[in-house]
């Protein structure tokens, strides 16, 4: 019986911690939105994720591998303006 009470307390604690974390995230978002309305400055930048890059065979410029873009050379192998 004591074991079941202990498990119930752990589960309840876990749910309380999750609720507190969600409350903190929502509080921060509300504060960012209020600051945006007040100042007109965009909310702080979110963390950017790292991306792999590939080198252009012609000029050696590194471009994102997911969405490569053309460099300024006309013979660039990547699509886009070039």
PDB file of N, CA, C and O in Angstrom:
ATOM      1  N   UNK A   1       0.824  -1.199   0.000  1.00  0.00           N
ATOM      2  CA  UNK A   1       0.000   0.000   0.000  1.00  0.00           C
ATOM      3  C   UNK A   1       0.867   1.263   0.000  1.00  0.00           C
ATOM      4  O   UNK A   1       0.586   2.226  -0.713  1.00  0.00           O
ATOM      5  N   UNK A   2       1.932   1.235   0.820  1.00  0.00           N
ATOM      6  CA  UNK A   2       2.831   2.394   0.873  1.00  0.00           C
ATOM      7  C   UNK A   2       3.481   2.637  -0.487  1.00  0.00           C
ATOM      8  O   UNK A   2       3.723   3.775  -0.888  1.00  0.00           O
ATOM      9  N   UNK A   3       3.758   1.534  -1.182  1.00  0.00           N
ATOM     10  CA  UNK A   3       4.382   1.660  -2.501  1.00  0.00           C
ATOM     11  C   UNK A   3       3.447   2.368  -3.475  1.00  0.00           C
ATOM     12  O   UNK A   3       3.898   3.214  -4.248  1.00  0.00           O
ATOM     13  N   UNK A   4       2.165   2.045  -3.456  1.00  0.00           N
ATOM     14  CA  UNK A   4       1.197   2.686  -4.341  1.00  0.00           C
ATOM     15  C   UNK A   4       1.043   4.173  -4.023  1.00  0.00           C
ATOM     16  O   UNK A   4       0.905   4.990  -4.933  1.00  0.00           O
ATOM     17  N   UNK A   5       1.064   4.526  -2.741  1.00  0.00           N
ATOM     18  CA  UNK A   5       0.994   5.928  -2.345  1.00  0.00           C
ATOM     19  C   UNK A   5       2.232   6.661  -2.837  1.00  0.00           C
ATOM     20  O   UNK A   5       2.135   7.792  -3.314  1.00  0.00           O
ATOM     21  N   UNK A   6       3.393   6.027  -2.726  1.00  0.00           N
ATOM     22  CA  UNK A   6       4.645   6.621  -3.191  1.00  0.00           C
ATOM     23  C   UNK A   6       4.590   6.867  -4.702  1.00  0.00           C
ATOM     24  O   UNK A   6       4.983   7.938  -5.164  1.00  0.00           O
ATOM     25  N   UNK A   7       4.108   5.888  -5.475  1.00  0.00           N
ATOM     26  CA  UNK A   7       3.982   6.037  -6.931  1.00  0.00           C
ATOM     27  C   UNK A   7       2.995   7.148  -7.261  1.00  0.00           C
ATOM     28  O   UNK A   7       3.240   7.938  -8.172  1.00  0.00           O
ATOM     29  N   UNK A   8       1.896   7.220  -6.544  1.00  0.00           N
ATOM     30  CA  UNK A   8       0.902   8.272  -6.782  1.00  0.00           C
ATOM     31  C   UNK A   8       1.493   9.651  -6.520  1.00  0.00           C
ATOM     32  O   UNK A   8       1.220  10.593  -7.264  1.00  0.00           O
ATOM     33  N   UNK A   9       2.296   9.778  -5.475  1.00  0.00           N
ATOM     34  CA  UNK A   9       2.944  11.061  -5.174  1.00  0.00           C
ATOM     35  C   UNK A   9       3.931  11.424  -6.282  1.00  0.00           C
ATOM     36  O   UNK A   9       4.011  12.587  -6.679  1.00  0.00           O
ATOM     37  N   UNK A  10       4.683  10.444  -6.783  1.00  0.00           N
ATOM     38  CA  UNK A  10       5.628  10.720  -7.870  1.00  0.00           C
ATOM     39  C   UNK A  10       4.899  11.166  -9.136  1.00  0.00           C
ATOM     40  O   UNK A  10       5.318  12.121  -9.790  1.00  0.00           O
ATOM     41  N   UNK A  11       3.828  10.490  -9.477  1.00  0.00           N
ATOM     42  CA  UNK A  11       3.065  10.851 -10.678  1.00  0.00           C
ATOM     43  C   UNK A  11       2.466  12.244 -10.525  1.00  0.00           C
ATOM     44  O   UNK A  11       2.519  13.050 -11.454  1.00  0.00           O
ATOM     45  N   UNK A  12       1.904  12.527  -9.374  1.00  0.00           N
ATOM     46  CA  UNK A  12       1.327  13.855  -9.134  1.00  0.00           C
ATOM     47  C   UNK A  12       2.411  14.931  -9.221  1.00  0.00           C
ATOM     48  O   UNK A  12       2.182  15.998  -9.791  1.00  0.00           O
ATOM     49  N   UNK A  13       3.577  14.659  -8.662  1.00  0.00           N
ATOM     50  CA  UNK A  13       4.692  15.617  -8.745  1.00  0.00           C
ATOM     51  C   UNK A  13       5.126  15.855 -10.180  1.00  0.00           C
ATOM     52  O   UNK A  13       5.431  16.982 -10.571  1.00  0.00           O
ATOM     53  N   UNK A  14       5.150  14.779 -10.961  1.00  0.00           N
ATOM     54  CA  UNK A  14       5.540  14.912 -12.359  1.00  0.00           C
ATOM     55  C   UNK A  14       4.544  15.798 -13.110  1.00  0.00           C
ATOM     56  O   UNK A  14       4.948  16.668 -13.881  1.00  0.00           O
ATOM     57  N   UNK A  15       3.244  15.580 -12.887  1.00  0.00           N
ATOM     58  CA  UNK A  15       2.224  16.406 -13.538  1.00  0.00           C
ATOM     59  C   UNK A  15       2.312  17.870 -13.085  1.00  0.00           C
ATOM     60  O   UNK A  15       2.120  18.775 -13.897  1.00  0.00           O
ATOM     61  N   UNK A  16       2.591  18.102 -11.834  1.00  0.00           N
ATOM     62  CA  UNK A  16       2.730  19.480 -11.338  1.00  0.00           C
ATOM     63  C   UNK A  16       3.921  20.153 -12.003  1.00  0.00           C
ATOM     64  O   UNK A  16       3.836  21.324 -12.373  1.00  0.00           O
ATOM     65  N   UNK A  17       5.034  19.434 -12.161  1.00  0.00           N
ATOM     66  CA  UNK A  17       6.218  20.015 -12.807  1.00  0.00           C
ATOM     67  C   UNK A  17       5.926  20.345 -14.274  1.00  0.00           C
ATOM     68  O   UNK A  17       6.329  21.402 -14.759  1.00  0.00           O
ATOM     69  N   UNK A  18       5.237  19.459 -14.976  1.00  0.00           N
ATOM     70  CA  UNK A  18       4.869  19.722 -16.366  1.00  0.00           C
ATOM     71  C   UNK A  18       3.976  20.951 -16.464  1.00  0.00           C
ATOM     72  O   UNK A  18       4.164  21.782 -17.353  1.00  0.00           O
ATOM     73  N   UNK A  19       3.014  21.073 -15.567  1.00  0.00           N
ATOM     74  CA  UNK A  19       2.105  22.213 -15.577  1.00  0.00           C
ATOM     75  C   UNK A  19       2.883  23.509 -15.331  1.00  0.00           C
ATOM     76  O   UNK A  19       2.638  24.522 -15.986  1.00  0.00           O
ATOM     77  N   UNK A  20       3.820  23.465 -14.382  1.00  0.00           N
ATOM     78  CA  UNK A  20       4.611  24.664 -14.072  1.00  0.00           C
ATOM     79  C   UNK A  20       5.481  25.069 -15.257  1.00  0.00           C
ATOM     80  O   UNK A  20       5.619  26.260 -15.538  1.00  0.00           O
ATOM     81  N   UNK A  21       6.069  24.099 -15.956  1.00  0.00           N
ATOM     82  CA  UNK A  21       6.888  24.411 -17.120  1.00  0.00           C
ATOM     83  C   UNK A  21       6.039  25.027 -18.228  1.00  0.00           C
ATOM     84  O   UNK A  21       6.455  26.004 -18.852  1.00  0.00           O
ATOM     85  N   UNK A  22       4.870  24.476 -18.478  1.00  0.00           N
ATOM     86  CA  UNK A  22       3.989  25.026 -19.500  1.00  0.00           C
ATOM     87  C   UNK A  22       3.527  26.435 -19.131  1.00  0.00           C
ATOM     88  O   UNK A  22       3.441  27.309 -19.993  1.00  0.00           O
ATOM     89  N   UNK A  23       3.237  26.649 -17.876  1.00  0.00           N
ATOM     90  CA  UNK A  23       2.844  27.970 -17.407  1.00  0.00           C
ATOM     91  C   UNK A  23       3.966  28.979 -17.654  1.00  0.00           C
ATOM     92  O   UNK A  23       3.703  30.106 -18.072  1.00  0.00           O
ATOM     93  N   UNK A  24       5.213  28.581 -17.400  1.00  0.00           N
ATOM     94  CA  UNK A  24       6.360  29.475 -17.605  1.00  0.00           C
ATOM     95  C   UNK A  24       6.532  29.803 -19.087  1.00  0.00           C
ATOM     96  O   UNK A  24       6.809  30.953 -19.427  1.00  0.00           O
ATOM     97  N   UNK A  25       6.376  28.836 -19.963  1.00  0.00           N
ATOM     98  CA  UNK A  25       6.496  29.078 -21.400  1.00  0.00           C
ATOM     99  C   UNK A  25       5.420  30.065 -21.858  1.00  0.00           C
ATOM    100  O   UNK A  25       5.708  31.005 -22.599  1.00  0.00           O
ATOM    101  N   UNK A  26       4.199  29.852 -21.419  1.00  0.00           N
ATOM    102  CA  UNK A  26       3.115  30.762 -21.801  1.00  0.00           C
ATOM    103  C   UNK A  26       3.331  32.157 -21.242  1.00  0.00           C
ATOM    104  O   UNK A  26       3.013  33.140 -21.912  1.00  0.00           O
ATOM    105  N   UNK A  27       3.862  32.270 -20.032  1.00  0.00           N
ATOM    106  CA  UNK A  27       4.149  33.578 -19.446  1.00  0.00           C
ATOM    107  C   UNK A  27       5.190  34.318 -20.276  1.00  0.00           C
ATOM    108  O   UNK A  27       5.051  35.515 -20.529  1.00  0.00           O
ATOM    109  N   UNK A  28       6.233  33.605 -20.700  1.00  0.00           N
ATOM    110  CA  UNK A  28       7.269  34.236 -21.528  1.00  0.00           C
ATOM    111  C   UNK A  28       6.710  34.688 -22.871  1.00  0.00           C
ATOM    112  O   UNK A  28       7.037  35.776 -23.345  1.00  0.00           O
ATOM    113  N   UNK A  29       5.870  33.861 -23.485  1.00  0.00           N
ATOM    114  CA  UNK A  29       5.280  34.251 -24.764  1.00  0.00           C
ATOM    115  C   UNK A  29       4.398  35.485 -24.617  1.00  0.00           C
ATOM    116  O   UNK A  29       4.436  36.379 -25.462  1.00  0.00           O
ATOM    117  N   UNK A  30       3.611  35.537 -23.560  1.00  0.00           N
ATOM    118  CA  UNK A  30       2.777  36.718 -23.324  1.00  0.00           C
ATOM    119  C   UNK A  30       3.636  37.963 -23.141  1.00  0.00           C
ATOM    120  O   UNK A  30       3.302  39.031 -23.654  1.00  0.00           O
ATOM    121  N   UNK A  31       4.744  37.826 -22.410  1.00  0.00           N
ATOM    122  CA  UNK A  31       5.641  38.966 -22.190  1.00  0.00           C
ATOM    123  C   UNK A  31       6.269  39.420 -23.500  1.00  0.00           C
ATOM    124  O   UNK A  31       6.397  40.622 -23.737  1.00  0.00           O
ATOM    125  N   UNK A  32       6.665  38.474 -24.362  1.00  0.00           N
ATOM    126  CA  UNK A  32       7.247  38.836 -25.653  1.00  0.00           C
ATOM    127  C   UNK A  32       6.221  39.546 -26.535  1.00  0.00           C
ATOM    128  O   UNK A  32       6.539  40.536 -27.193  1.00  0.00           O
ATOM    129  N   UNK A  33       5.002  39.041 -26.546  1.00  0.00           N
ATOM    130  CA  UNK A  33       3.962  39.683 -27.349  1.00  0.00           C
ATOM    131  C   UNK A  33       3.653  41.088 -26.849  1.00  0.00           C
ATOM    132  O   UNK A  33       3.451  42.005 -27.646  1.00  0.00           O
ATOM    133  N   UNK A  34       3.615  41.257 -25.531  1.00  0.00           N
ATOM    134  CA  UNK A  34       3.352  42.581 -24.964  1.00  0.00           C
ATOM    135  C   UNK A  34       4.480  43.542 -25.321  1.00  0.00           C
ATOM    136  O   UNK A  34       4.225  44.700 -25.651  1.00  0.00           O
ATOM    137  N   UNK A  35       5.719  43.074 -25.258  1.00  0.00           N
ATOM    138  CA  UNK A  35       6.860  43.928 -25.617  1.00  0.00           C
ATOM    139  C   UNK A  35       6.798  44.295 -27.095  1.00  0.00           C
ATOM    140  O   UNK A  35       7.137  45.417 -27.469  1.00  0.00           O
ATOM    141  N   UNK A  36       6.372  43.362 -27.932  1.00  0.00           N
ATOM    142  CA  UNK A  36       6.253  43.641 -29.361  1.00  0.00           C
ATOM    143  C   UNK A  36       5.198  44.709 -29.616  1.00  0.00           C
ATOM    144  O   UNK A  36       5.409  45.617 -30.420  1.00  0.00           O
ATOM    145  N   UNK A  37       4.060  44.600 -28.930  1.00  0.00           N
ATOM    146  CA  UNK A  37       3.017  45.613 -29.092  1.00  0.00           C
ATOM    147  C   UNK A  37       3.485  46.974 -28.602  1.00  0.00           C
ATOM    148  O   UNK A  37       3.163  47.998 -29.203  1.00  0.00           O
ATOM    149  N   UNK A  38       4.248  46.987 -27.503  1.00  0.00           N
ATOM    150  CA  UNK A  38       4.701  48.233 -26.909  1.00  0.00           C
ATOM    151  C   UNK A  38       5.763  48.919 -27.760  1.00  0.00           C
ATOM    152  O   UNK A  38       5.688  50.126 -27.987  1.00  0.00           O
ATOM    153  N   UNK A  39       6.758  48.158 -28.236  1.00  0.00           N
ATOM    154  CA  UNK A  39       7.901  48.762 -28.909  1.00  0.00           C
ATOM    155  C   UNK A  39       7.862  48.642 -30.415  1.00  0.00           C
ATOM    156  O   UNK A  39       8.474  49.449 -31.116  1.00  0.00           O
ATOM    157  N   UNK A  40       7.150  47.642 -30.932  1.00  0.00           N
ATOM    158  CA  UNK A  40       7.151  47.411 -32.370  1.00  0.00           C
ATOM    159  C   UNK A  40       8.335  46.584 -32.822  1.00  0.00           C
ATOM    160  O   UNK A  40       8.431  46.244 -34.001  1.00  0.00           O
ATOM    161  N   UNK A  41       9.245  46.250 -31.908  1.00  0.00           N
ATOM    162  CA  UNK A  41      10.397  45.415 -32.251  1.00  0.00           C
ATOM    163  C   UNK A  41       9.955  43.958 -32.261  1.00  0.00           C
ATOM    164  O   UNK A  41       9.168  43.540 -31.412  1.00  0.00           O
ATOM    165  N   UNK A  42      10.457  43.186 -33.216  1.00  0.00           N
ATOM    166  CA  UNK A  42      10.053  41.785 -33.275  1.00  0.00           C
ATOM    167  C   UNK A  42      10.550  41.014 -32.056  1.00  0.00           C
ATOM    168  O   UNK A  42      11.554  41.393 -31.453  1.00  0.00           O
ATOM    169  N   UNK A  43       9.854  39.930 -31.685  1.00  0.00           N
ATOM    170  CA  UNK A  43      10.311  39.111 -30.558  1.00  0.00           C
ATOM    171  C   UNK A  43      11.716  38.593 -30.809  1.00  0.00           C
ATOM    172  O   UNK A  43      12.156  38.485 -31.953  1.00  0.00           O
ATOM    173  N   UNK A  44      12.404  38.279 -29.744  1.00  0.00           N
ATOM    174  CA  UNK A  44      13.786  37.813 -29.895  1.00  0.00           C
ATOM    175  C   UNK A  44      13.828  36.595 -30.786  1.00  0.00           C
ATOM    176  O   UNK A  44      12.881  35.809 -30.837  1.00  0.00           O
ATOM    177  N   UNK A  45      14.929  36.448 -31.485  1.00  0.00           N
ATOM    178  CA  UNK A  45      15.065  35.357 -32.440  1.00  0.00           C
ATOM    179  C   UNK A  45      15.078  34.012 -31.726  1.00  0.00           C
ATOM    180  O   UNK A  45      15.674  33.854 -30.661  1.00  0.00           O
ATOM    181  N   UNK A  46      14.416  33.068 -32.333  1.00  0.00           N
ATOM    182  CA  UNK A  46      14.434  31.713 -31.807  1.00  0.00           C
ATOM    183  C   UNK A  46      15.776  31.082 -32.144  1.00  0.00           C
ATOM    184  O   UNK A  46      16.478  31.533 -33.050  1.00  0.00           O
ATOM    185  N   UNK A  47      16.121  30.045 -31.413  1.00  0.00           N
ATOM    186  CA  UNK A  47      17.366  29.349 -31.690  1.00  0.00           C
ATOM    187  C   UNK A  47      17.303  28.764 -33.094  1.00  0.00           C
ATOM    188  O   UNK A  47      16.326  28.111 -33.461  1.00  0.00           O
ATOM    189  N   UNK A  48      18.331  28.998 -33.862  1.00  0.00           N
ATOM    190  CA  UNK A  48      18.398  28.430 -35.198  1.00  0.00           C
ATOM    191  C   UNK A  48      19.058  27.062 -35.102  1.00  0.00           C
ATOM    192  O   UNK A  48      19.959  26.851 -34.291  1.00  0.00           O
ATOM    193  N   UNK A  49      18.607  26.152 -35.923  1.00  0.00           N
ATOM    194  CA  UNK A  49      19.224  24.843 -35.908  1.00  0.00           C
ATOM    195  C   UNK A  49      20.373  24.821 -36.913  1.00  0.00           C
ATOM    196  O   UNK A  49      20.349  25.546 -37.907  1.00  0.00           O
ATOM    197  N   UNK A  50      21.360  24.001 -36.655  1.00  0.00           N
ATOM    198  CA  UNK A  50      22.496  23.874 -37.560  1.00  0.00           C
ATOM    199  C   UNK A  50      22.058  23.123 -38.806  1.00  0.00           C
ATOM    200  O   UNK A  50      21.155  22.288 -38.748  1.00  0.00           O
ATOM    201  N   UNK A  51      22.688  23.415 -39.917  1.00  0.00           N
ATOM    202  CA  UNK A  51      22.375  22.735 -41.161  1.00  0.00           C
ATOM    203  C   UNK A  51      23.670  22.355 -41.864  1.00  0.00           C
ATOM    204  O   UNK A  51      24.686  23.036 -41.727  1.00  0.00           O
ATOM    205  N   UNK A  52      23.624  21.278 -42.604  1.00  0.00           N
ATOM    206  CA  UNK A  52      24.790  20.848 -43.370  1.00  0.00           C
ATOM    207  C   UNK A  52      24.947  21.743 -44.583  1.00  0.00           C
ATOM    208  O   UNK A  52      23.969  22.280 -45.103  1.00  0.00           O
ATOM    209  N   UNK A  53      26.184  21.899 -45.029  1.00  0.00           N
ATOM    210  CA  UNK A  53      26.462  22.720 -46.196  1.00  0.00           C
ATOM    211  C   UNK A  53      27.270  21.912 -47.207  1.00  0.00           C
ATOM    212  O   UNK A  53      27.925  20.928 -46.864  1.00  0.00           O
ATOM    213  N   UNK A  54      27.204  22.351 -48.450  1.00  0.00           N
ATOM    214  CA  UNK A  54      28.004  21.754 -49.515  1.00  0.00           C
ATOM    215  C   UNK A  54      28.737  22.880 -50.228  1.00  0.00           C
ATOM    216  O   UNK A  54      28.264  24.016 -50.280  1.00  0.00           O
ATOM    217  N   UNK A  55      29.899  22.546 -50.776  1.00  0.00           N
ATOM    218  CA  UNK A  55      30.701  23.545 -51.486  1.00  0.00           C
ATOM    219  C   UNK A  55      30.319  23.552 -52.957  1.00  0.00           C
ATOM    220  O   UNK A  55      30.096  22.503 -53.560  1.00  0.00           O
ATOM    221  N   UNK A  56      30.248  24.738 -53.521  1.00  0.00           N
ATOM    222  CA  UNK A  56      29.994  24.897 -54.952  1.00  0.00           C
ATOM    223  C   UNK A  56      31.214  24.356 -55.698  1.00  0.00           C
ATOM    224  O   UNK A  56      32.351  24.666 -55.343  1.00  0.00           O
ATOM    225  N   UNK A  57      30.973  23.543 -56.737  1.00  0.00           N
ATOM    226  CA  UNK A  57      32.078  22.965 -57.505  1.00  0.00           C
ATOM    227  C   UNK A  57      32.832  24.021 -58.304  1.00  0.00           C
ATOM    228  O   UNK A  57      33.996  23.815 -58.650  1.00  0.00           O
ATOM    229  N   UNK A  58      32.192  25.145 -58.602  1.00  0.00           N
ATOM    230  CA  UNK A  58      32.825  26.189 -59.419  1.00  0.00           C
ATOM    231  C   UNK A  58      33.630  27.194 -58.582  1.00  0.00           C
ATOM    232  O   UNK A  58      34.789  27.478 -58.886  1.00  0.00           O
ATOM    233  N   UNK A  59      33.006  27.724 -57.531  1.00  0.00           N
ATOM    234  CA  UNK A  59      33.670  28.811 -56.800  1.00  0.00           C
ATOM    235  C   UNK A  59      34.048  28.441 -55.366  1.00  0.00           C
ATOM    236  O   UNK A  59      34.802  29.178 -54.731  1.00  0.00           O
ATOM    237  N   UNK A  60      33.545  27.316 -54.834  1.00  0.00           N
ATOM    238  CA  UNK A  60      33.906  26.894 -53.486  1.00  0.00           C
ATOM    239  C   UNK A  60      33.067  27.521 -52.385  1.00  0.00           C
ATOM    240  O   UNK A  60      33.314  27.271 -51.205  1.00  0.00           O
ATOM    241  N   UNK A  61      32.078  28.332 -52.747  1.00  0.00           N
ATOM    242  CA  UNK A  61      31.205  28.938 -51.754  1.00  0.00           C
ATOM    243  C   UNK A  61      30.339  27.859 -51.108  1.00  0.00           C
ATOM    244  O   UNK A  61      29.801  27.000 -51.806  1.00  0.00           O
ATOM    245  N   UNK A  62      30.202  27.893 -49.798  1.00  0.00           N
ATOM    246  CA  UNK A  62      29.377  26.916 -49.089  1.00  0.00           C
ATOM    247  C   UNK A  62      27.929  27.401 -49.039  1.00  0.00           C
ATOM    248  O   UNK A  62      27.645  28.544 -48.680  1.00  0.00           O
ATOM    249  N   UNK A  63      27.032  26.503 -49.408  1.00  0.00           N
ATOM    250  CA  UNK A  63      25.601  26.789 -49.410  1.00  0.00           C
ATOM    251  C   UNK A  63      24.876  25.691 -48.638  1.00  0.00           C
ATOM    252  O   UNK A  63      25.408  24.588 -48.510  1.00  0.00           O
ATOM    253  N   UNK A  64      23.668  25.962 -48.115  1.00  0.00           N
ATOM    254  CA  UNK A  64      22.929  24.921 -47.396  1.00  0.00           C
ATOM    255  C   UNK A  64      22.631  23.739 -48.323  1.00  0.00           C
ATOM    256  O   UNK A  64      22.251  23.934 -49.477  1.00  0.00           O
ATOM    257  N   UNK A  65      22.803  22.526 -47.819  1.00  0.00           N
ATOM    258  CA  UNK A  65      22.584  21.350 -48.663  1.00  0.00           C
ATOM    259  C   UNK A  65      21.099  21.099 -48.918  1.00  0.00           C
ATOM    260  O   UNK A  65      20.747  20.539 -49.957  1.00  0.00           O
ATOM    261  N   UNK A  66      20.229  21.495 -48.006  1.00  0.00           N
ATOM    262  CA  UNK A  66      18.795  21.268 -48.195  1.00  0.00           C
ATOM    263  C   UNK A  66      18.227  22.133 -49.309  1.00  0.00           C
ATOM    264  O   UNK A  66      17.487  21.642 -50.162  1.00  0.00           O
ATOM    265  N   UNK A  67      18.570  23.418 -49.307  1.00  0.00           N
ATOM    266  CA  UNK A  67      18.055  24.355 -50.299  1.00  0.00           C
ATOM    267  C   UNK A  67      19.221  25.180 -50.846  1.00  0.00           C
ATOM    268  O   UNK A  67      19.366  26.349 -50.491  1.00  0.00           O
ATOM    269  N   UNK A  68      20.050  24.586 -51.703  1.00  0.00           N
ATOM    270  CA  UNK A  68      21.196  25.343 -52.219  1.00  0.00           C
ATOM    271  C   UNK A  68      20.739  26.477 -53.120  1.00  0.00           C
ATOM    272  O   UNK A  68      19.773  26.346 -53.872  1.00  0.00           O
ATOM    273  N   UNK A  69      21.438  27.571 -53.034  1.00  0.00           N
ATOM    274  CA  UNK A  69      21.128  28.731 -53.868  1.00  0.00           C
ATOM    275  C   UNK A  69      22.324  29.054 -54.733  1.00  0.00           C
ATOM    276  O   UNK A  69      23.460  28.719 -54.397  1.00  0.00           O
ATOM    277  N   UNK A  70      22.064  29.698 -55.835  1.00  0.00           N
ATOM    278  CA  UNK A  70      23.121  30.018 -56.784  1.00  0.00           C
ATOM    279  C   UNK A  70      23.984  31.168 -56.264  1.00  0.00           C
ATOM    280  O   UNK A  70      23.512  32.058 -55.557  1.00  0.00           O
ATOM    281  N   UNK A  71      25.262  31.119 -56.638  1.00  0.00           N
ATOM    282  CA  UNK A  71      26.167  32.238 -56.321  1.00  0.00           C
ATOM    283  C   UNK A  71      26.073  33.254 -57.458  1.00  0.00           C
ATOM    284  O   UNK A  71      25.139  33.186 -58.257  1.00  0.00           O
ATOM    285  N   UNK A  72      26.993  34.172 -57.550  1.00  0.00           N
ATOM    286  CA  UNK A  72      26.944  35.221 -58.567  1.00  0.00           C
ATOM    287  C   UNK A  72      27.493  34.774 -59.918  1.00  0.00           C
ATOM    288  O   UNK A  72      27.406  35.519 -60.894  1.00  0.00           O
ATOM    289  N   UNK A  73      28.056  33.572 -59.990  1.00  0.00           N
ATOM    290  CA  UNK A  73      28.644  33.106 -61.256  1.00  0.00           C
ATOM    291  C   UNK A  73      27.572  32.535 -62.175  1.00  0.00           C
ATOM    292  O   UNK A  73      26.616  31.910 -61.716  1.00  0.00           O
ATOM    293  N   UNK A  74      27.738  32.756 -63.478  1.00  0.00           N
ATOM    294  CA  UNK A  74      26.766  32.256 -64.455  1.00  0.00           C
ATOM    295  C   UNK A  74      26.834  30.735 -64.599  1.00  0.00           C
ATOM    296  O   UNK A  74      25.836  30.109 -64.957  1.00  0.00           O
ATOM    297  N   UNK A  75      27.991  30.132 -64.327  1.00  0.00           N
ATOM    298  CA  UNK A  75      28.139  28.693 -64.493  1.00  0.00           C
ATOM    299  C   UNK A  75      27.906  27.922 -63.186  1.00  0.00           C
ATOM    300  O   UNK A  75      28.341  26.777 -63.054  1.00  0.00           O
ATOM    301  N   UNK A  76      27.220  28.550 -62.224  1.00  0.00           N
ATOM    302  CA  UNK A  76      26.949  27.915 -60.937  1.00  0.00           C
ATOM    303  C   UNK A  76      26.029  26.694 -61.148  1.00  0.00           C
ATOM    304  O   UNK A  76      25.027  26.798 -61.856  1.00  0.00           O
ATOM    305  N   UNK A  77      26.356  25.555 -60.547  1.00  0.00           N
ATOM    306  CA  UNK A  77      25.538  24.353 -60.746  1.00  0.00           C
ATOM    307  C   UNK A  77      24.234  24.345 -59.936  1.00  0.00           C
ATOM    308  O   UNK A  77      23.374  23.496 -60.168  1.00  0.00           O
ATOM    309  N   UNK A  78      24.081  25.263 -59.006  1.00  0.00           N
ATOM    310  CA  UNK A  78      22.879  25.289 -58.175  1.00  0.00           C
ATOM    311  C   UNK A  78      21.802  26.148 -58.820  1.00  0.00           C
ATOM    312  O   UNK A  78      22.117  27.131 -59.491  1.00  0.00           O
ATOM    313  N   UNK A  79      20.537  25.794 -58.627  1.00  0.00           N
ATOM    314  CA  UNK A  79      19.448  26.558 -59.242  1.00  0.00           C
ATOM    315  C   UNK A  79      19.286  27.939 -58.599  1.00  0.00           C
ATOM    316  O   UNK A  79      19.763  28.186 -57.492  1.00  0.00           O
ATOM    317  N   UNK A  80      18.632  28.786 -59.288  1.00  0.00           N
ATOM    318  CA  UNK A  80      18.369  30.124 -58.759  1.00  0.00           C
ATOM    319  C   UNK A  80      18.979  31.184 -59.643  1.00  0.00           C
ATOM    320  O   UNK A  80      19.415  30.916 -60.763  1.00  0.00           O
ATOM    321  N   UNK A  81      19.001  32.395 -59.118  1.00  0.00           N
ATOM    322  CA  UNK A  81      19.548  33.518 -59.867  1.00  0.00           C
ATOM    323  C   UNK A  81      21.057  33.383 -59.884  1.00  0.00           C
ATOM    324  O   UNK A  81      21.674  33.239 -58.829  1.00  0.00           O
ATOM    325  N   UNK A  82      21.642  33.426 -61.020  1.00  0.00           N
ATOM    326  CA  UNK A  82      23.087  33.285 -61.092  1.00  0.00           C
ATOM    327  C   UNK A  82      23.629  33.618 -62.430  1.00  0.00           C
ATOM    328  O   UNK A  82      24.840  33.544 -62.641  1.00  0.00           O
TER     329      UNK A  82
END
